[in-house]
Amino acid sequence: MRVSMADVAERAGVSAQTVSRVANGSPRVDPATRQRVEKAMADLGYRMHRAARALRTGQTSTIGLVVSTLASVGNSRMLQAISEAAAARDYALAVVTVGERGIREAFARLRSQGVDGAVVLNEATELARDAQPPADLHLVVVDSPADPRFSIVQTDHAAGGRAATTHLLALGRGMVHHLAGPAGSFAAAERERGWRAALADAGLAAPEPVRGDWTSASGYRAAGALVGASAVFVANDQMALGALRAFADAGRQVPDDIAVVGFDDIVDAAEYRPPLTTIRQDFDVLGRRAVAALIAAIEGGAAVAETVPASLVVRESSTPR
C-alpha cells in the first residue's frame, strides 16, 4: 500500500501540515522536527506524488542543469553530485547541453519541461550572463563572478591555485610555470590568479602561461612548451595526465626533473604514474549547496553567494629532489 502523509505524521508524532512543509522543503520547520520527519519518511519509504504537489503548489519539483559538455571529468562529477542532491530533496533533474543553437535554446528547452529553476555549470556560466537569462527562471550558477540576478556557488579556485604554487615553490625548484585552462573560463582565470599571486608573494614575475582546453590531449600538446621547466602547476587533472605523458616522451622524469601539481583530485589522480599531487574540489558539497540554494530561491528566498574551500593533496608527483 502507498504510504500516506498521515502515516508519516503518526510515525513522527507531528501534524500532517508539518509533514507537508518538510516534503515541500519549507524553511519554517524546526531542524530537530525536520530530522524526525525525514527519518519517518525514510523508515516508511514515503515518496511525494509529484503530480499532486504540482497541482497544489504550482511547482513541478523538477530542476534543470545547463552544461556545455559532459566530456570533462569535473562536469561529470558535478552532474552526479547535483543529481544525488536533487534526489535527496525529492526533486527530479532535467539535463540540457548548450549546442549549436546556444544557451537561449537551452533555457527554452528547460522552460518547455516546466522546471522550477536550473543550475548552470562552469563553462556555460559566461554564456548565461551574456544571454540575459529569463527573469522567471530561478538560477544558481556554479563558478561565476558576483551577479545580483542569481545565486552563486563556487570553489575557492584562486586559493587552490595559490596553494598549489606555494607548495611547488617550497620545493626549491625555482620558477613555477602554469598550464592554464581555456580563456573565458571563470575557474581557469581564478586558478591562474592564485598562481600569479603566489609568484608575486615570492618576488617572481609570472611567465606567460600555456593553455589547454581541459582535455588530456590538449595537456599533452601544451606541455611540449614546458619540457624545460622544473615545476608546473596544471589547471586540471586531465590536462596533467597529458602533461605527464609529454614529459615522459621528452625524457623528463616526474618528479626528479619536473614537479607537477594538478587541480580537481579526480578519482583516478592517485593512480597516475606517478600519483598526482593536486588540489581537491569537494564536488559533493558543491552539488548539495547548489541544489539547496536553488530550492531556496524557488521558495522565495534571497540570492546567496557561497564559496567552498579547496585543499592540497600531496602525492609523489611533487616530492623534493
Disulfide bonds with the S-S distance in Angstrom:
none
